[in-house]
Amino acid sequence: MAKKENRLVVTMACGECKERNYTTEKNRKNDTGRISFNKYCPKCRKHTEHREEK
């Protein structure tokens, strides 16, 4: 069974409206900086960049 002690749950926020829409996990050891993805924002009704929030 795999250990999950290096996995961290992070919240993703829209770059335009700052709405927190998504949660995801990241590996603390491999991804030390903040991650960003292009995801769909239901409030803006378009694809925008979503960045990791605290």
mmCIF entry with sequence, helices, sheets and N, C-alpha, C, O atoms, coordinates in Angstrom:
data_MODEL
# 
_entry.id   MODEL 
# 
_entity.id                         1 
_entity.type                       polymer 
_entity.pdbx_number_of_molecules   1 
# 
_entity_poly.entity_id                      1 
_entity_poly.type                           'polypeptide(L)' 
_entity_poly.nstd_linkage                   no 
_entity_poly.nstd_monomer                   no 
_entity_poly.pdbx_seq_one_letter_code       MAKKENRLVVTMACGECKERNYTTEKNRKNDTGRISFNKYCPKCRKHTEHREEK 
_entity_poly.pdbx_seq_one_letter_code_can   MAKKENRLVVTMACGECKERNYTTEKNRKNDTGRISFNKYCPKCRKHTEHREEK 
_entity_poly.pdbx_strand_id                 A 
# 
loop_
_entity_poly_seq.entity_id 
_entity_poly_seq.num 
_entity_poly_seq.mon_id 
_entity_poly_seq.hetero 
1 1  MET n 
1 2  ALA n 
1 3  LYS n 
1 4  LYS n 
1 5  GLU n 
1 6  ASN n 
1 7  ARG n 
1 8  LEU n 
1 9  VAL n 
1 10 VAL n 
1 11 THR n 
1 12 MET n 
1 13 ALA n 
1 14 CYS n 
1 15 GLY n 
1 16 GLU n 
1 17 CYS n 
1 18 LYS n 
1 19 GLU n 
1 20 ARG n 
1 21 ASN n 
1 22 TYR n 
1 23 THR n 
1 24 THR n 
1 25 GLU n 
1 26 LYS n 
1 27 ASN n 
1 28 ARG n 
1 29 LYS n 
1 30 ASN n 
1 31 ASP n 
1 32 THR n 
1 33 GLY n 
1 34 ARG n 
1 35 ILE n 
1 36 SER n 
1 37 PHE n 
1 38 ASN n 
1 39 LYS n 
1 40 TYR n 
1 41 CYS n 
1 42 PRO n 
1 43 LYS n 
1 44 CYS n 
1 45 ARG n 
1 46 LYS n 
1 47 HIS n 
1 48 THR n 
1 49 GLU n 
1 50 HIS n 
1 51 ARG n 
1 52 GLU n 
1 53 GLU n 
1 54 LYS n 
# 
_struct_asym.id          A 
_struct_asym.entity_id   1 
# 
_struct_sheet.id               AA1 
_struct_sheet.type             ? 
_struct_sheet.number_strands   4 
_struct_sheet.details          ? 
# 
loop_
_struct_sheet_order.sheet_id 
_struct_sheet_order.range_id_1 
_struct_sheet_order.range_id_2 
_struct_sheet_order.offset 
_struct_sheet_order.sense 
AA1 1 2 ? anti-parallel 
AA1 2 3 ? anti-parallel 
AA1 3 4 ? anti-parallel 
# 
loop_
_struct_sheet_range.sheet_id 
_struct_sheet_range.id 
_struct_sheet_range.beg_label_comp_id 
_struct_sheet_range.beg_label_asym_id 
_struct_sheet_range.beg_label_seq_id 
_struct_sheet_range.pdbx_beg_PDB_ins_code 
_struct_sheet_range.end_label_comp_id 
_struct_sheet_range.end_label_asym_id 
_struct_sheet_range.end_label_seq_id 
_struct_sheet_range.pdbx_end_PDB_ins_code 
_struct_sheet_range.beg_auth_comp_id 
_struct_sheet_range.beg_auth_asym_id 
_struct_sheet_range.beg_auth_seq_id 
_struct_sheet_range.end_auth_comp_id 
_struct_sheet_range.end_auth_asym_id 
_struct_sheet_range.end_auth_seq_id 
AA1 1 ARG A 20 ? ASN A 27 ? ARG A 20 ASN A 27 
AA1 2 ARG A 7  ? CYS A 14 ? ARG A 7  CYS A 14 
AA1 3 LYS A 46 ? GLU A 53 ? LYS A 46 GLU A 53 
AA1 4 SER A 36 ? CYS A 41 ? SER A 36 CYS A 41 
# 
loop_
_atom_site.group_PDB 
_atom_site.id 
_atom_site.type_symbol 
_atom_site.label_atom_id 
_atom_site.label_alt_id 
_atom_site.label_comp_id 
_atom_site.label_asym_id 
_atom_site.label_entity_id 
_atom_site.label_seq_id 
_atom_site.pdbx_PDB_ins_code 
_atom_site.Cartn_x 
_atom_site.Cartn_y 
_atom_site.Cartn_z 
_atom_site.occupancy 
_atom_site.B_iso_or_equiv 
_atom_site.pdbx_formal_charge 
_atom_site.auth_seq_id 
_atom_site.auth_comp_id 
_atom_site.auth_asym_id 
_atom_site.auth_atom_id 
_atom_site.pdbx_PDB_model_num 
ATOM 1   N N  . MET A 1 1  ? 0.830   -1.168 0.000   1.00 0.00 ? 1  MET A N  1 
ATOM 2   C CA . MET A 1 1  ? 0.000   0.000  0.000   1.00 0.00 ? 1  MET A CA 1 
ATOM 3   C C  . MET A 1 1  ? 0.885   1.246  0.000   1.00 0.00 ? 1  MET A C  1 
ATOM 4   O O  . MET A 1 1  ? 1.865   1.317  0.741   1.00 0.00 ? 1  MET A O  1 
ATOM 5   N N  . ALA A 1 2  ? 0.538   2.219  -0.829  1.00 0.00 ? 2  ALA A N  1 
ATOM 6   C CA . ALA A 1 2  ? 1.361   3.420  -0.979  1.00 0.00 ? 2  ALA A CA 1 
ATOM 7   C C  . ALA A 1 2  ? 1.149   4.377  0.183   1.00 0.00 ? 2  ALA A C  1 
ATOM 8   O O  . ALA A 1 2  ? 0.042   4.502  0.708   1.00 0.00 ? 2  ALA A O  1 
ATOM 9   N N  . LYS A 1 3  ? 2.218   5.048  0.574   1.00 0.00 ? 3  LYS A N  1 
ATOM 10  C CA . LYS A 1 3  ? 2.124   6.060  1.626   1.00 0.00 ? 3  LYS A CA 1 
ATOM 11  C C  . LYS A 1 3  ? 1.628   7.369  1.025   1.00 0.00 ? 3  LYS A C  1 
ATOM 12  O O  . LYS A 1 3  ? 1.956   7.688  -0.118  1.00 0.00 ? 3  LYS A O  1 
ATOM 13  N N  . LYS A 1 4  ? 0.845   8.128  1.780   1.00 0.00 ? 4  LYS A N  1 
ATOM 14  C CA . LYS A 1 4  ? 0.304   9.385  1.289   1.00 0.00 ? 4  LYS A CA 1 
ATOM 15  C C  . LYS A 1 4  ? 0.795   10.569 2.121   1.00 0.00 ? 4  LYS A C  1 
ATOM 16  O O  . LYS A 1 4  ? 0.145   11.614 2.159   1.00 0.00 ? 4  LYS A O  1 
ATOM 17  N N  . GLU A 1 5  ? 1.932   10.411 2.782   1.00 0.00 ? 5  GLU A N  1 
ATOM 18  C CA . GLU A 1 5  ? 2.394   11.496 3.631   1.00 0.00 ? 5  GLU A CA 1 
ATOM 19  C C  . GLU A 1 5  ? 2.999   12.647 2.842   1.00 0.00 ? 5  GLU A C  1 
ATOM 20  O O  . GLU A 1 5  ? 3.093   13.755 3.371   1.00 0.00 ? 5  GLU A O  1 
ATOM 21  N N  . ASN A 1 6  ? 3.417   12.429 1.583   1.00 0.00 ? 6  ASN A N  1 
ATOM 22  C CA . ASN A 1 6  ? 3.949   13.509 0.763   1.00 0.00 ? 6  ASN A CA 1 
ATOM 23  C C  . ASN A 1 6  ? 2.873   14.212 -0.052  1.00 0.00 ? 6  ASN A C  1 
ATOM 24  O O  . ASN A 1 6  ? 3.149   15.230 -0.686  1.00 0.00 ? 6  ASN A O  1 
ATOM 25  N N  . ARG A 1 7  ? 1.644   13.685 -0.047  1.00 0.00 ? 7  ARG A N  1 
ATOM 26  C CA . ARG A 1 7  ? 0.551   14.284 -0.809  1.00 0.00 ? 7  ARG A CA 1 
ATOM 27  C C  . ARG A 1 7  ? -0.111  15.372 0.022   1.00 0.00 ? 7  ARG A C  1 
ATOM 28  O O  . ARG A 1 7  ? -0.305  15.212 1.227   1.00 0.00 ? 7  ARG A O  1 
ATOM 29  N N  . LEU A 1 8  ? -0.456  16.476 -0.624  1.00 0.00 ? 8  LEU A N  1 
ATOM 30  C CA . LEU A 1 8  ? -1.038  17.618 0.050   1.00 0.00 ? 8  LEU A CA 1 
ATOM 31  C C  . LEU A 1 8  ? -2.246  18.089 -0.748  1.00 0.00 ? 8  LEU A C  1 
ATOM 32  O O  . LEU A 1 8  ? -2.142  18.256 -1.963  1.00 0.00 ? 8  LEU A O  1 
ATOM 33  N N  . VAL A 1 9  ? -3.385  18.307 -0.103  1.00 0.00 ? 9  VAL A N  1 
ATOM 34  C CA . VAL A 1 9  ? -4.581  18.796 -0.775  1.00 0.00 ? 9  VAL A CA 1 
ATOM 35  C C  . VAL A 1 9  ? -4.476  20.312 -0.900  1.00 0.00 ? 9  VAL A C  1 
ATOM 36  O O  . VAL A 1 9  ? -4.286  21.009 0.097   1.00 0.00 ? 9  VAL A O  1 
ATOM 37  N N  . VAL A 1 10 ? -4.603  20.829 -2.140  1.00 0.00 ? 10 VAL A N  1 
ATOM 38  C CA . VAL A 1 10 ? -4.525  22.262 -2.390  1.00 0.00 ? 10 VAL A CA 1 
ATOM 39  C C  . VAL A 1 10 ? -5.805  22.731 -3.070  1.00 0.00 ? 10 VAL A C  1 
ATOM 40  O O  . VAL A 1 10 ? -6.484  21.951 -3.738  1.00 0.00 ? 10 VAL A O  1 
ATOM 41  N N  . THR A 1 11 ? -6.130  24.009 -2.897  1.00 0.00 ? 11 THR A N  1 
ATOM 42  C CA . THR A 1 11 ? -7.306  24.621 -3.492  1.00 0.00 ? 11 THR A CA 1 
ATOM 43  C C  . THR A 1 11 ? -6.872  25.464 -4.675  1.00 0.00 ? 11 THR A C  1 
ATOM 44  O O  . THR A 1 11 ? -5.884  26.194 -4.599  1.00 0.00 ? 11 THR A O  1 
ATOM 45  N N  . MET A 1 12 ? -7.619  25.360 -5.777  1.00 0.00 ? 12 MET A N  1 
ATOM 46  C CA . MET A 1 12 ? -7.308  26.113 -6.985  1.00 0.00 ? 12 MET A CA 1 
ATOM 47  C C  . MET A 1 12 ? -8.293  27.277 -7.113  1.00 0.00 ? 12 MET A C  1 
ATOM 48  O O  . MET A 1 12 ? -9.501  27.088 -6.975  1.00 0.00 ? 12 MET A O  1 
ATOM 49  N N  . ALA A 1 13 ? -7.766  28.498 -7.381  1.00 0.00 ? 13 ALA A N  1 
ATOM 50  C CA . ALA A 1 13 ? -8.599  29.695 -7.508  1.00 0.00 ? 13 ALA A CA 1 
ATOM 51  C C  . ALA A 1 13 ? -8.442  30.270 -8.913  1.00 0.00 ? 13 ALA A C  1 
ATOM 52  O O  . ALA A 1 13 ? -7.362  30.215 -9.501  1.00 0.00 ? 13 ALA A O  1 
ATOM 53  N N  . CYS A 1 14 ? -9.528  30.818 -9.439  1.00 0.00 ? 14 CYS A N  1 
ATOM 54  C CA . CYS A 1 14 ? -9.548  31.431 -10.760 1.00 0.00 ? 14 CYS A CA 1 
ATOM 55  C C  . CYS A 1 14 ? -8.655  32.674 -10.749 1.00 0.00 ? 14 CYS A C  1 
ATOM 56  O O  . CYS A 1 14 ? -8.639  33.419 -9.769  1.00 0.00 ? 14 CYS A O  1 
ATOM 57  N N  . GLY A 1 15 ? -7.921  32.896 -11.827 1.00 0.00 ? 15 GLY A N  1 
ATOM 58  C CA . GLY A 1 15 ? -7.037  34.040 -11.920 1.00 0.00 ? 15 GLY A CA 1 
ATOM 59  C C  . GLY A 1 15 ? -7.765  35.350 -12.145 1.00 0.00 ? 15 GLY A C  1 
ATOM 60  O O  . GLY A 1 15 ? -7.224  36.410 -11.831 1.00 0.00 ? 15 GLY A O  1 
ATOM 61  N N  . GLU A 1 16 ? -8.987  35.306 -12.684 1.00 0.00 ? 16 GLU A N  1 
ATOM 62  C CA . GLU A 1 16 ? -9.720  36.537 -12.977 1.00 0.00 ? 16 GLU A CA 1 
ATOM 63  C C  . GLU A 1 16 ? -10.673 36.935 -11.861 1.00 0.00 ? 16 GLU A C  1 
ATOM 64  O O  . GLU A 1 16 ? -10.645 38.079 -11.406 1.00 0.00 ? 16 GLU A O  1 
ATOM 65  N N  . CYS A 1 17 ? -11.516 36.011 -11.412 1.00 0.00 ? 17 CYS A N  1 
ATOM 66  C CA . CYS A 1 17 ? -12.532 36.373 -10.411 1.00 0.00 ? 17 CYS A CA 1 
ATOM 67  C C  . CYS A 1 17 ? -12.164 35.916 -9.005  1.00 0.00 ? 17 CYS A C  1 
ATOM 68  O O  . CYS A 1 17 ? -12.889 36.227 -8.060  1.00 0.00 ? 17 CYS A O  1 
ATOM 69  N N  . LYS A 1 18 ? -11.064 35.189 -8.833  1.00 0.00 ? 18 LYS A N  1 
ATOM 70  C CA . LYS A 1 18 ? -10.565 34.705 -7.539  1.00 0.00 ? 18 LYS A CA 1 
ATOM 71  C C  . LYS A 1 18 ? -11.502 33.716 -6.850  1.00 0.00 ? 18 LYS A C  1 
ATOM 72  O O  . LYS A 1 18 ? -11.374 33.483 -5.648  1.00 0.00 ? 18 LYS A O  1 
ATOM 73  N N  . GLU A 1 19 ? -12.432 33.138 -7.588  1.00 0.00 ? 19 GLU A N  1 
ATOM 74  C CA . GLU A 1 19 ? -13.347 32.129 -7.051  1.00 0.00 ? 19 GLU A CA 1 
ATOM 75  C C  . GLU A 1 19 ? -12.589 30.820 -6.863  1.00 0.00 ? 19 GLU A C  1 
ATOM 76  O O  . GLU A 1 19 ? -11.855 30.394 -7.755  1.00 0.00 ? 19 GLU A O  1 
ATOM 77  N N  . ARG A 1 20 ? -12.760 30.187 -5.718  1.00 0.00 ? 20 ARG A N  1 
ATOM 78  C CA . ARG A 1 20 ? -12.107 28.899 -5.451  1.00 0.00 ? 20 ARG A CA 1 
ATOM 79  C C  . ARG A 1 20 ? -13.024 27.787 -5.927  1.00 0.00 ? 20 ARG A C  1 
ATOM 80  O O  . ARG A 1 20 ? -14.039 27.493 -5.296  1.00 0.00 ? 20 ARG A O  1 
ATOM 81  N N  . ASN A 1 21 ? -12.655 27.159 -7.063  1.00 0.00 ? 21 ASN A N  1 
ATOM 82  C CA . ASN A 1 21 ? -13.533 26.202 -7.722  1.00 0.00 ? 21 ASN A CA 1 
ATOM 83  C C  . ASN A 1 21 ? -13.101 24.759 -7.573  1.00 0.00 ? 21 ASN A C  1 
ATOM 84  O O  . ASN A 1 21 ? -13.955 23.875 -7.504  1.00 0.00 ? 21 ASN A O  1 
ATOM 85  N N  . TYR A 1 22 ? -11.812 24.487 -7.521  1.00 0.00 ? 22 TYR A N  1 
ATOM 86  C CA . TYR A 1 22 ? -11.308 23.117 -7.595  1.00 0.00 ? 22 TYR A CA 1 
ATOM 87  C C  . TYR A 1 22 ? -10.370 22.809 -6.438  1.00 0.00 ? 22 TYR A C  1 
ATOM 88  O O  . TYR A 1 22 ? -9.729  23.700 -5.881  1.00 0.00 ? 22 TYR A O  1 
ATOM 89  N N  . THR A 1 23 ? -10.304 21.523 -6.089  1.00 0.00 ? 23 THR A N  1 
ATOM 90  C CA . THR A 1 23 ? -9.290  21.035 -5.171  1.00 0.00 ? 23 THR A CA 1 
ATOM 91  C C  . THR A 1 23 ? -8.549  19.905 -5.873  1.00 0.00 ? 23 THR A C  1 
ATOM 92  O O  . THR A 1 23 ? -9.123  19.179 -6.684  1.00 0.00 ? 23 THR A O  1 
ATOM 93  N N  . THR A 1 24 ? -7.290  19.770 -5.557  1.00 0.00 ? 24 THR A N  1 
ATOM 94  C CA . THR A 1 24 ? -6.466  18.718 -6.146  1.00 0.00 ? 24 THR A CA 1 
ATOM 95  C C  . THR A 1 24 ? -5.371  18.362 -5.157  1.00 0.00 ? 24 THR A C  1 
ATOM 96  O O  . THR A 1 24 ? -5.193  19.032 -4.140  1.00 0.00 ? 24 THR A O  1 
ATOM 97  N N  . GLU A 1 25 ? -4.652  17.316 -5.464  1.00 0.00 ? 25 GLU A N  1 
ATOM 98  C CA . GLU A 1 25 ? -3.520  16.911 -4.635  1.00 0.00 ? 25 GLU A CA 1 
ATOM 99  C C  . GLU A 1 25 ? -2.241  17.158 -5.395  1.00 0.00 ? 25 GLU A C  1 
ATOM 100 O O  . GLU A 1 25 ? -2.203  17.056 -6.621  1.00 0.00 ? 25 GLU A O  1 
ATOM 101 N N  . LYS A 1 26 ? -1.186  17.486 -4.657  1.00 0.00 ? 26 LYS A N  1 
ATOM 102 C CA . LYS A 1 26 ? 0.120   17.602 -5.281  1.00 0.00 ? 26 LYS A CA 1 
ATOM 103 C C  . LYS A 1 26 ? 1.146   16.936 -4.399  1.00 0.00 ? 26 LYS A C  1 
ATOM 104 O O  . LYS A 1 26 ? 0.965   16.820 -3.187  1.00 0.00 ? 26 LYS A O  1 
ATOM 105 N N  . ASN A 1 27 ? 2.234   16.494 -5.021  1.00 0.00 ? 27 ASN A N  1 
ATOM 106 C CA . ASN A 1 27 ? 3.317   15.869 -4.295  1.00 0.00 ? 27 ASN A CA 1 
ATOM 107 C C  . ASN A 1 27 ? 4.224   16.974 -3.756  1.00 0.00 ? 27 ASN A C  1 
ATOM 108 O O  . ASN A 1 27 ? 4.780   17.759 -4.525  1.00 0.00 ? 27 ASN A O  1 
ATOM 109 N N  . ARG A 1 28 ? 4.367   17.031 -2.465  1.00 0.00 ? 28 ARG A N  1 
ATOM 110 C CA . ARG A 1 28 ? 5.146   18.064 -1.807  1.00 0.00 ? 28 ARG A CA 1 
ATOM 111 C C  . ARG A 1 28 ? 6.622   18.001 -2.191  1.00 0.00 ? 28 ARG A C  1 
ATOM 112 O O  . ARG A 1 28 ? 7.301   19.026 -2.243  1.00 0.00 ? 28 ARG A O  1 
ATOM 113 N N  . LYS A 1 29 ? 7.113   16.794 -2.458  1.00 0.00 ? 29 LYS A N  1 
ATOM 114 C CA . LYS A 1 29 ? 8.531   16.603 -2.771  1.00 0.00 ? 29 LYS A CA 1 
ATOM 115 C C  . LYS A 1 29 ? 8.853   17.017 -4.215  1.00 0.00 ? 29 LYS A C  1 
ATOM 116 O O  . LYS A 1 29 ? 9.890   17.633 -4.460  1.00 0.00 ? 29 LYS A O  1 
ATOM 117 N N  . ASN A 1 30 ? 7.979   16.687 -5.167  1.00 0.00 ? 30 ASN A N  1 
ATOM 118 C CA . ASN A 1 30 ? 8.249   16.972 -6.575  1.00 0.00 ? 30 ASN A CA 1 
ATOM 119 C C  . ASN A 1 30 ? 7.842   18.381 -6.988  1.00 0.00 ? 30 ASN A C  1 
ATOM 120 O O  . ASN A 1 30 ? 8.532   18.998 -7.800  1.00 0.00 ? 30 ASN A O  1 
ATOM 121 N N  . ASP A 1 31 ? 6.743   18.908 -6.454  1.00 0.00 ? 31 ASP A N  1 
ATOM 122 C CA . ASP A 1 31 ? 6.224   20.225 -6.824  1.00 0.00 ? 31 ASP A CA 1 
ATOM 123 C C  . ASP A 1 31 ? 6.368   21.158 -5.635  1.00 0.00 ? 31 ASP A C  1 
ATOM 124 O O  . ASP A 1 31 ? 5.462   21.257 -4.807  1.00 0.00 ? 31 ASP A O  1 
ATOM 125 N N  . THR A 1 32 ? 7.491   21.837 -5.545  1.00 0.00 ? 32 THR A N  1 
ATOM 126 C CA . THR A 1 32 ? 7.715   22.706 -4.394  1.00 0.00 ? 32 THR A CA 1 
ATOM 127 C C  . THR A 1 32 ? 7.072   24.073 -4.583  1.00 0.00 ? 32 THR A C  1 
ATOM 128 O O  . THR A 1 32 ? 6.700   24.716 -3.601  1.00 0.00 ? 32 THR A O  1 
ATOM 129 N N  . GLY A 1 33 ? 6.932   24.531 -5.827  1.00 0.00 ? 33 GLY A N  1 
ATOM 130 C CA . GLY A 1 33 ? 6.310   25.826 -6.092  1.00 0.00 ? 33 GLY A CA 1 
ATOM 131 C C  . GLY A 1 33 ? 4.803   25.704 -6.214  1.00 0.00 ? 33 GLY A C  1 
ATOM 132 O O  . GLY A 1 33 ? 4.233   24.634 -6.000  1.00 0.00 ? 33 GLY A O  1 
ATOM 133 N N  . ARG A 1 34 ? 4.161   26.820 -6.563  1.00 0.00 ? 34 ARG A N  1 
ATOM 134 C CA . ARG A 1 34 ? 2.716   26.802 -6.769  1.00 0.00 ? 34 ARG A CA 1 
ATOM 135 C C  . ARG A 1 34 ? 2.402   26.279 -8.159  1.00 0.00 ? 34 ARG A C  1 
ATOM 136 O O  . ARG A 1 34 ? 3.103   26.591 -9.122  1.00 0.00 ? 34 ARG A O  1 
ATOM 137 N N  . ILE A 1 35 ? 1.340   25.478 -8.260  1.00 0.00 ? 35 ILE A N  1 
ATOM 138 C CA . ILE A 1 35 ? 0.961   24.892 -9.539  1.00 0.00 ? 35 ILE A CA 1 
ATOM 139 C C  . ILE A 1 35 ? -0.172  25.708 -10.153 1.00 0.00 ? 35 ILE A C  1 
ATOM 140 O O  . ILE A 1 35 ? -0.902  26.395 -9.438  1.00 0.00 ? 35 ILE A O  1 
ATOM 141 N N  . SER A 1 36 ? -0.323  25.636 -11.468 1.00 0.00 ? 36 SER A N  1 
ATOM 142 C CA . SER A 1 36 ? -1.415  26.324 -12.156 1.00 0.00 ? 36 SER A CA 1 
ATOM 143 C C  . SER A 1 36 ? -1.876  25.468 -13.327 1.00 0.00 ? 36 SER A C  1 
ATOM 144 O O  . SER A 1 36 ? -1.077  24.803 -13.987 1.00 0.00 ? 36 SER A O  1 
ATOM 145 N N  . PHE A 1 37 ? -3.175  25.500 -13.567 1.00 0.00 ? 37 PHE A N  1 
ATOM 146 C CA . PHE A 1 37 ? -3.802  24.755 -14.651 1.00 0.00 ? 37 PHE A CA 1 
ATOM 147 C C  . PHE A 1 37 ? -4.807  25.653 -15.351 1.00 0.00 ? 37 PHE A C  1 
ATOM 148 O O  . PHE A 1 37 ? -5.321  26.596 -14.749 1.00 0.00 ? 37 PHE A O  1 
ATOM 149 N N  . ASN A 1 38 ? -5.094  25.370 -16.621 1.00 0.00 ? 38 ASN A N  1 
ATOM 150 C CA . ASN A 1 38 ? -6.200  26.009 -17.315 1.00 0.00 ? 38 ASN A CA 1 
ATOM 151 C C  . ASN A 1 38 ? -7.431  25.144 -17.091 1.00 0.00 ? 38 ASN A C  1 
ATOM 152 O O  . ASN A 1 38 ? -7.500  24.010 -17.564 1.00 0.00 ? 38 ASN A O  1 
ATOM 153 N N  . LYS A 1 39 ? -8.412  25.694 -16.357 1.00 0.00 ? 39 LYS A N  1 
ATOM 154 C CA . LYS A 1 39 ? -9.632  24.970 -16.011 1.00 0.00 ? 39 LYS A CA 1 
ATOM 155 C C  . LYS A 1 39 ? -10.834 25.854 -16.345 1.00 0.00 ? 39 LYS A C  1 
ATOM 156 O O  . LYS A 1 39 ? -10.695 27.056 -16.567 1.00 0.00 ? 39 LYS A O  1 
ATOM 157 N N  . TYR A 1 40 ? -12.012 25.238 -16.376 1.00 0.00 ? 40 TYR A N  1 
ATOM 158 C CA . TYR A 1 40 ? -13.244 25.975 -16.637 1.00 0.00 ? 40 TYR A CA 1 
ATOM 159 C C  . TYR A 1 40 ? -13.745 26.630 -15.361 1.00 0.00 ? 40 TYR A C  1 
ATOM 160 O O  . TYR A 1 40 ? -13.859 25.970 -14.328 1.00 0.00 ? 40 TYR A O  1 
ATOM 161 N N  . CYS A 1 41 ? -14.043 27.917 -15.423 1.00 0.00 ? 41 CYS A N  1 
ATOM 162 C CA . CYS A 1 41 ? -14.613 28.646 -14.281 1.00 0.00 ? 41 CYS A CA 1 
ATOM 163 C C  . CYS A 1 41 ? -16.100 28.841 -14.529 1.00 0.00 ? 41 CYS A C  1 
ATOM 164 O O  . CYS A 1 41 ? -16.470 29.509 -15.494 1.00 0.00 ? 41 CYS A O  1 
ATOM 165 N N  . PRO A 1 42 ? -16.973 28.276 -13.683 1.00 0.00 ? 42 PRO A N  1 
ATOM 166 C CA . PRO A 1 42 ? -18.411 28.428 -13.898 1.00 0.00 ? 42 PRO A CA 1 
ATOM 167 C C  . PRO A 1 42 ? -18.898 29.856 -13.692 1.00 0.00 ? 42 PRO A C  1 
ATOM 168 O O  . PRO A 1 42 ? -19.905 30.248 -14.283 1.00 0.00 ? 42 PRO A O  1 
ATOM 169 N N  . LYS A 1 43 ? -18.220 30.634 -12.880 1.00 0.00 ? 43 LYS A N  1 
ATOM 170 C CA . LYS A 1 43 ? -18.639 32.021 -12.641 1.00 0.00 ? 43 LYS A CA 1 
ATOM 171 C C  . LYS A 1 43 ? -18.313 32.901 -13.853 1.00 0.00 ? 43 LYS A C  1 
ATOM 172 O O  . LYS A 1 43 ? -19.143 33.703 -14.281 1.00 0.00 ? 43 LYS A O  1 
ATOM 173 N N  . CYS A 1 44 ? -17.095 32.747 -14.408 1.00 0.00 ? 44 CYS A N  1 
ATOM 174 C CA . CYS A 1 44 ? -16.685 33.507 -15.594 1.00 0.00 ? 44 CYS A CA 1 
ATOM 175 C C  . CYS A 1 44 ? -17.255 32.909 -16.883 1.00 0.00 ? 44 CYS A C  1 
ATOM 176 O O  . CYS A 1 44 ? -17.349 33.591 -17.904 1.00 0.00 ? 44 CYS A O  1 
ATOM 177 N N  . ARG A 1 45 ? -17.631 31.641 -16.825 1.00 0.00 ? 45 ARG A N  1 
ATOM 178 C CA . ARG A 1 45 ? -18.176 30.888 -17.950 1.00 0.00 ? 45 ARG A CA 1 
ATOM 179 C C  . ARG A 1 45 ? -17.185 30.782 -19.104 1.00 0.00 ? 45 ARG A C  1 
ATOM 180 O O  . ARG A 1 45 ? -17.564 30.883 -20.271 1.00 0.00 ? 45 ARG A O  1 
ATOM 181 N N  . LYS A 1 46 ? -15.895 30.575 -18.761 1.00 0.00 ? 46 LYS A N  1 
ATOM 182 C CA . LYS A 1 46 ? -14.872 30.349 -19.767 1.00 0.00 ? 46 LYS A CA 1 
ATOM 183 C C  . LYS A 1 46 ? -13.676 29.682 -19.115 1.00 0.00 ? 46 LYS A C  1 
ATOM 184 O O  . LYS A 1 46 ? -13.605 29.583 -17.890 1.00 0.00 ? 46 LYS A O  1 
ATOM 185 N N  . HIS A 1 47 ? -12.737 29.226 -19.930 1.00 0.00 ? 47 HIS A N  1 
ATOM 186 C CA . HIS A 1 47 ? -11.518 28.607 -19.424 1.00 0.00 ? 47 HIS A CA 1 
ATOM 187 C C  . HIS A 1 47 ? -10.535 29.697 -19.023 1.00 0.00 ? 47 HIS A C  1 
ATOM 188 O O  . HIS A 1 47 ? -10.232 30.592 -19.812 1.00 0.00 ? 47 HIS A O  1 
ATOM 189 N N  . THR A 1 48 ? -10.040 29.617 -17.789 1.00 0.00 ? 48 THR A N  1 
ATOM 190 C CA . THR A 1 48 ? -9.084  30.578 -17.274 1.00 0.00 ? 48 THR A CA 1 
ATOM 191 C C  . THR A 1 48 ? -7.986  29.841 -16.537 1.00 0.00 ? 48 THR A C  1 
ATOM 192 O O  . THR A 1 48 ? -8.095  28.640 -16.287 1.00 0.00 ? 48 THR A O  1 
ATOM 193 N N  . GLU A 1 49 ? -6.936  30.552 -16.189 1.00 0.00 ? 49 GLU A N  1 
ATOM 194 C CA . GLU A 1 49 ? -5.855  29.946 -15.418 1.00 0.00 ? 49 GLU A CA 1 
ATOM 195 C C  . GLU A 1 49 ? -6.265  29.871 -13.954 1.00 0.00 ? 49 GLU A C  1 
ATOM 196 O O  . GLU A 1 49 ? -6.690  30.867 -13.369 1.00 0.00 ? 49 GLU A O  1 
ATOM 197 N N  . HIS A 1 50 ? -6.139  28.707 -13.375 1.00 0.00 ? 50 HIS A N  1 
ATOM 198 C CA . HIS A 1 50 ? -6.418  28.496 -11.958 1.00 0.00 ? 50 HIS A CA 1 
ATOM 199 C C  . HIS A 1 50 ? -5.100  28.216 -11.263 1.00 0.00 ? 50 HIS A C  1 
ATOM 200 O O  . HIS A 1 50 ? -4.365  27.312 -11.659 1.00 0.00 ? 50 HIS A O  1 
ATOM 201 N N  . ARG A 1 51 ? -4.794  28.996 -10.218 1.00 0.00 ? 51 ARG A N  1 
ATOM 202 C CA . ARG A 1 51 ? -3.544  28.866 -9.489  1.00 0.00 ? 51 ARG A CA 1 
ATOM 203 C C  . ARG A 1 51 ? -3.807  28.322 -8.101  1.00 0.00 ? 51 ARG A C  1 
ATOM 204 O O  . ARG A 1 51 ? -4.909  28.427 -7.562  1.00 0.00 ? 51 ARG A O  1 
ATOM 205 N N  . GLU A 1 52 ? -2.775  27.744 -7.546  1.00 0.00 ? 52 GLU A N  1 
ATOM 206 C CA . GLU A 1 52 ? -2.859  27.181 -6.191  1.00 0.00 ? 52 GLU A CA 1 
ATOM 207 C C  . GLU A 1 52 ? -2.959  28.296 -5.160  1.00 0.00 ? 52 GLU A C  1 
ATOM 208 O O  . GLU A 1 52 ? -2.208  29.269 -5.204  1.00 0.00 ? 52 GLU A O  1 
ATOM 209 N N  . GLU A 1 53 ? -3.897  28.141 -4.231  1.00 0.00 ? 53 GLU A N  1 
ATOM 210 C CA . GLU A 1 53 ? -4.066  29.078 -3.113  1.00 0.00 ? 53 GLU A CA 1 
ATOM 211 C C  . GLU A 1 53 ? -3.605  28.412 -1.830  1.00 0.00 ? 53 GLU A C  1 
ATOM 212 O O  . GLU A 1 53 ? -3.391  27.200 -1.806  1.00 0.00 ? 53 GLU A O  1 
ATOM 213 N N  . LYS A 1 54 ? -3.451  29.171 -0.782  1.00 0.00 ? 54 LYS A N  1 
ATOM 214 C CA . LYS A 1 54 ? -3.029  28.627 0.502   1.00 0.00 ? 54 LYS A CA 1 
ATOM 215 C C  . LYS A 1 54 ? -4.115  27.794 1.128   1.00 0.00 ? 54 LYS A C  1 
ATOM 216 O O  . LYS A 1 54 ? -3.929  27.256 2.219   1.00 0.00 ? 54 LYS A O  1 
# 
